[in-house]
Amino acid sequence: MGVIFGAILVNSLSFTQKEDLFYYLSQFFGQVSENNMASSQDMFVQSAAHNIKYIAVIWILGISVIGLPVILILLFLKGVVVGFTVGFLVNQMGWSGFLLSFVSILPQNILIVPVFIVIAAMAVSLSIKMIRRIFLKQSREPLKPFVYRYLYSFITAVIFLVAAGAVEAYLSPPLMKSVVSLLSK
């Protein structure tokens, strides 16, 4: 839903807002074609750290009883960002924007999106189990095994997000550069 909402959100921008965003995007593509980007190592650290912090917040909210709605909102917002980015590129650049989205956004998000969905689903599940146990006094099954699986899933998610950060830092920029140079011909 977030991806669809983000794509629709592009159409609600005014002409001036679209022009401003496209101006900054054009400057970025100019820097990409001149190979004037941040170092791959810096991009890797920043990407991995950002995504790990994001799922850490979701993970912690899963342990708390009140975190249930916030988990869903955070997952929705992540989808909105991806949908808006792809929607804006396609809206402004047509097939060229689709191709740029394909090489710059898709590779790392093949790993990131499923990780976010799995962690959010487990967080919601744990939160619901805790709500049932505390407020409804329905469940007497032990939480300890589920919490251990929850911790294991977080560690596994971190490994996948580090891999996604490597894809974003080391694979996407060369692909993006080749597509930008191809499109500028």
PyMOL commands that set and color helices and strands:
alter all, ss='L'
color gray80, all
select helices_A, chain A and resi 2-10+15-33+40-63+68-93+95-104+106-136+144-183
alter helices_A, ss='H'
color red, helices_A
deselect
rebuild
show_as cartoon
